[in-house]
Amino acid sequence: MEIDLVADLNAQDDEGLGWSTLRDGRKPNRPRPGEMLLAGNRYAQAVVPIIAVDLDGQVHFAILPGSVEKNRHLLGGTGRLTHRAFACHSAWQSSAGTRTRAS
């Protein structure tokens, strides 16, 4: 499976989200909040919902729990959060506090 967004999955921004930059993305279109991508590098990958894309090109994302194999079905078709992914993301937001960011 090809990585959509090259990222160090251990790197976190000040709010505890994973981050990368648009120039490290494989997709030509700017990702949108709620879109599900495969992020990581040759050492580790994860399915991630995009939380925000800053004007300067930083992409902020959460990392869904579980393996890529377990979450692969979330990457298909619409590119938007499925009900199950939204529930995972909502639970993560609740445990981490409310996050706001320009998108």
CYANA upper distance limits for C-alpha pairs under 8 A (distance plus 0.5 A):
  2 GLU  CA     38 LEU  CA      8.20
  3 ILE  CA     26 ARG  CA      7.78
  3 ILE  CA     37 LEU  CA      8.46
  3 ILE  CA     38 LEU  CA      5.80
  3 ILE  CA     39 ALA  CA      6.22
  3 ILE  CA     40 GLY  CA      7.28
  3 ILE  CA     41 ASN  CA      7.79
  3 ILE  CA     45 GLN  CA      8.25
  4 ASP  CA     25 GLY  CA      6.28
  4 ASP  CA     26 ARG  CA      5.48
  4 ASP  CA     27 LYS  CA      6.77
  4 ASP  CA     37 LEU  CA      6.38
  4 ASP  CA     38 LEU  CA      5.73
  4 ASP  CA     39 ALA  CA      6.36
  5 LEU  CA     20 SER  CA      7.95
  5 LEU  CA     22 LEU  CA      8.49
  5 LEU  CA     24 ASP  CA      6.38
  5 LEU  CA     25 GLY  CA      4.76
  5 LEU  CA     26 ARG  CA      6.52
  5 LEU  CA     27 LYS  CA      8.42
  5 LEU  CA     37 LEU  CA      7.59
  5 LEU  CA     38 LEU  CA      6.99
  5 LEU  CA     39 ALA  CA      5.16
  5 LEU  CA     40 GLY  CA      7.09
  6 VAL  CA     20 SER  CA      7.58
  6 VAL  CA     24 ASP  CA      5.80
  6 VAL  CA     25 GLY  CA      6.65
  6 VAL  CA     26 ARG  CA      8.42
  6 VAL  CA     39 ALA  CA      6.21
  6 VAL  CA     40 GLY  CA      5.59
  6 VAL  CA     41 ASN  CA      6.10
  7 ALA  CA     19 TRP  CA      7.42
  7 ALA  CA     20 SER  CA      5.89
  7 ALA  CA     24 ASP  CA      7.99
  7 ALA  CA     39 ALA  CA      6.51
  7 ALA  CA     40 GLY  CA      5.05
  7 ALA  CA     41 ASN  CA      6.62
  8 ASP  CA     19 TRP  CA      8.43
  8 ASP  CA     20 SER  CA      8.18
  8 ASP  CA     40 GLY  CA      6.36
  8 ASP  CA     41 ASN  CA      7.28
  9 LEU  CA     18 GLY  CA      6.80
  9 LEU  CA     19 TRP  CA      8.46
  9 LEU  CA     39 ALA  CA      8.25
  9 LEU  CA     40 GLY  CA      6.36
  9 LEU  CA     44 ALA  CA      7.79
  9 LEU  CA     45 GLN  CA      8.06
  9 LEU  CA     46 ALA  CA      8.49
 10 ASN  CA     18 GLY  CA      7.81
 11 ALA  CA     18 GLY  CA      6.36
 11 ALA  CA     19 TRP  CA      7.27
 12 GLN  CA     16 GLY  CA      5.65
 12 GLN  CA     17 LEU  CA      5.66
 12 GLN  CA     18 GLY  CA      5.09
 12 GLN  CA     19 TRP  CA      6.71
 13 ASP  CA     17 LEU  CA      5.97
 13 ASP  CA     18 GLY  CA      6.82
 13 ASP  CA     19 TRP  CA      6.99
 13 ASP  CA     60 HIS  CA      8.47
 15 GLU  CA     99 ARG  CA      8.17
 17 LEU  CA     60 HIS  CA      6.59
 17 LEU  CA     61 PHE  CA      6.19
 17 LEU  CA     62 ALA  CA      6.08
 18 GLY  CA     60 HIS  CA      6.18
 18 GLY  CA     61 PHE  CA      5.62
 18 GLY  CA     62 ALA  CA      6.45
 18 GLY  CA     63 ILE  CA      7.72
 19 TRP  CA     58 GLN  CA      7.20
 19 TRP  CA     59 VAL  CA      5.89
 19 TRP  CA     60 HIS  CA      4.94
 19 TRP  CA     61 PHE  CA      6.55
 20 SER  CA     24 ASP  CA      7.35
 20 SER  CA     58 GLN  CA      6.27
 20 SER  CA     59 VAL  CA      5.70
 20 SER  CA     60 HIS  CA      7.23
 21 THR  CA     25 GLY  CA      7.59
 21 THR  CA     57 GLY  CA      5.97
 21 THR  CA     58 GLN  CA      4.89
 21 THR  CA     59 VAL  CA      5.87
 22 LEU  CA     30 ARG  CA      7.74
 22 LEU  CA     57 GLY  CA      5.69
 22 LEU  CA     58 GLN  CA      6.78
 22 LEU  CA     59 VAL  CA      6.99
 23 ARG  CA     57 GLY  CA      8.19
 27 LYS  CA     31 PRO  CA      8.48
 31 PRO  CA     35 GLU  CA      7.07
 31 PRO  CA     50 ILE  CA      7.77
 31 PRO  CA     53 VAL  CA      7.83
 32 ARG  CA     50 ILE  CA      7.10
 32 ARG  CA     51 ILE  CA      8.48
 32 ARG  CA     52 ALA  CA      7.65
 32 ARG  CA     53 VAL  CA      7.51
 32 ARG  CA    103 SER  CA      8.28
 33 PRO  CA     49 PRO  CA      7.84
 33 PRO  CA     50 ILE  CA      5.29
 33 PRO  CA     51 ILE  CA      5.35
 33 PRO  CA     52 ALA  CA      5.74
 33 PRO  CA     53 VAL  CA      7.64
 33 PRO  CA    103 SER  CA      7.60
 34 GLY  CA     49 PRO  CA      6.05
 34 GLY  CA     50 ILE  CA      5.77
 34 GLY  CA     51 ILE  CA      6.78
 34 GLY  CA     80 ARG  CA      6.03
 34 GLY  CA     81 LEU  CA      5.92
 35 GLU  CA     49 PRO  CA      6.12
 35 GLU  CA     50 ILE  CA      5.98
 35 GLU  CA     79 GLY  CA      5.61
 35 GLU  CA     80 ARG  CA      5.03
 35 GLU  CA     81 LEU  CA      6.63
 36 MET  CA     47 VAL  CA      7.23
 36 MET  CA     48 VAL  CA      6.08
 36 MET  CA     49 PRO  CA      4.99
 36 MET  CA     50 ILE  CA      6.82
 36 MET  CA     74 LEU  CA      7.38
 36 MET  CA     75 LEU  CA      6.22
 36 MET  CA     79 GLY  CA      6.08
 36 MET  CA     80 ARG  CA      6.59
 36 MET  CA     81 LEU  CA      6.94
 37 LEU  CA     47 VAL  CA      6.27
 37 LEU  CA     48 VAL  CA      5.95
 37 LEU  CA     49 PRO  CA      6.99
 37 LEU  CA     50 ILE  CA      7.94
 37 LEU  CA     75 LEU  CA      6.85
 37 LEU  CA     79 GLY  CA      8.27
 38 LEU  CA     45 GLN  CA      7.24
 38 LEU  CA     46 ALA  CA      6.26
 38 LEU  CA     47 VAL  CA      5.19
 38 LEU  CA     48 VAL  CA      6.73
 38 LEU  CA     75 LEU  CA      8.01
 39 ALA  CA     45 GLN  CA      6.07
 39 ALA  CA     46 ALA  CA      6.04
 39 ALA  CA     47 VAL  CA      6.79
 39 ALA  CA     48 VAL  CA      7.02
 40 GLY  CA     44 ALA  CA      6.07
 40 GLY  CA     45 GLN  CA      4.76
 40 GLY  CA     46 ALA  CA      6.84
 41 ASN  CA     45 GLN  CA      6.60
 45 GLN  CA     68 VAL  CA      7.41
 46 ALA  CA     63 ILE  CA      6.95
 46 ALA  CA     64 LEU  CA      7.55
 46 ALA  CA     67 SER  CA      7.28
 46 ALA  CA     68 VAL  CA      5.97
 47 VAL  CA     63 ILE  CA      6.93
 47 VAL  CA     64 LEU  CA      6.52
 47 VAL  CA     68 VAL  CA      6.51
 47 VAL  CA     71 ASN  CA      6.90
 47 VAL  CA     72 ARG  CA      7.73
 47 VAL  CA     74 LEU  CA      8.33
 47 VAL  CA     75 LEU  CA      8.03
 48 VAL  CA     61 PHE  CA      6.52
 48 VAL  CA     62 ALA  CA      6.05
 48 VAL  CA     63 ILE  CA      5.31
 48 VAL  CA     64 LEU  CA      6.28
 49 PRO  CA     61 PHE  CA      6.18
 49 PRO  CA     62 ALA  CA      6.30
 49 PRO  CA     63 ILE  CA      7.60
 49 PRO  CA     64 LEU  CA      8.05
 49 PRO  CA     81 LEU  CA      7.71
 49 PRO  CA     85 ALA  CA      8.44
 49 PRO  CA     89 HIS  CA      8.02
 50 ILE  CA     59 VAL  CA      7.71
 50 ILE  CA     60 HIS  CA      6.61
 50 ILE  CA     61 PHE  CA      4.96
 50 ILE  CA     62 ALA  CA      7.31
 51 ILE  CA     59 VAL  CA      8.30
 51 ILE  CA     60 HIS  CA      6.02
 51 ILE  CA     61 PHE  CA      5.42
 51 ILE  CA     62 ALA  CA      7.33
 52 ALA  CA     59 VAL  CA      6.53
 52 ALA  CA     60 HIS  CA      5.68
 52 ALA  CA     61 PHE  CA      7.46
 52 ALA  CA    101 ARG  CA      6.94
 52 ALA  CA    102 ALA  CA      7.33
 52 ALA  CA    103 SER  CA      5.57
 53 VAL  CA     57 GLY  CA      6.85
 53 VAL  CA     58 GLN  CA      6.23
 53 VAL  CA     59 VAL  CA      5.03
 53 VAL  CA     60 HIS  CA      6.70
 53 VAL  CA    102 ALA  CA      7.84
 53 VAL  CA    103 SER  CA      5.61
 54 ASP  CA     58 GLN  CA      5.72
 54 ASP  CA     59 VAL  CA      7.01
 54 ASP  CA    101 ARG  CA      8.26
 54 ASP  CA    102 ALA  CA      6.79
 54 ASP  CA    103 SER  CA      6.36
 55 LEU  CA    102 ALA  CA      8.45
 55 LEU  CA    103 SER  CA      8.09
 62 ALA  CA     89 HIS  CA      7.92
 64 LEU  CA     71 ASN  CA      8.45
 64 LEU  CA     85 ALA  CA      8.46
 64 LEU  CA     88 CYS  CA      7.49
 64 LEU  CA     89 HIS  CA      7.94
 66 GLY  CA     70 LYS  CA      6.64
 66 GLY  CA     71 ASN  CA      7.37
 67 SER  CA     71 ASN  CA      6.87
 68 VAL  CA     72 ARG  CA      5.99
 71 ASN  CA     75 LEU  CA      8.10
 72 ARG  CA     76 GLY  CA      8.05
 74 LEU  CA     79 GLY  CA      8.46
 74 LEU  CA     81 LEU  CA      7.92
 74 LEU  CA     82 THR  CA      7.21
 74 LEU  CA     85 ALA  CA      7.57
 75 LEU  CA     79 GLY  CA      6.72
 81 LEU  CA     85 ALA  CA      6.08
 81 LEU  CA     86 PHE  CA      6.08
 82 THR  CA     86 PHE  CA      6.48
 83 HIS  CA     87 ALA  CA      6.74
 84 ARG  CA     88 CYS  CA      6.91
 85 ALA  CA     89 HIS  CA      6.59
 86 PHE  CA     90 SER  CA      6.41
 87 ALA  CA     91 ALA  CA      6.60
 88 CYS  CA     92 TRP  CA      6.73
 89 HIS  CA     93 GLN  CA      6.68
 90 SER  CA     94 SER  CA      6.63
 91 ALA  CA     95 SER  CA      6.77
 92 TRP  CA     96 ALA  CA      6.62
 93 GLN  CA     97 GLY  CA      6.18
 93 GLN  CA     98 THR  CA      6.64
 93 GLN  CA     99 ARG  CA      7.75
 94 SER  CA     98 THR  CA      7.29
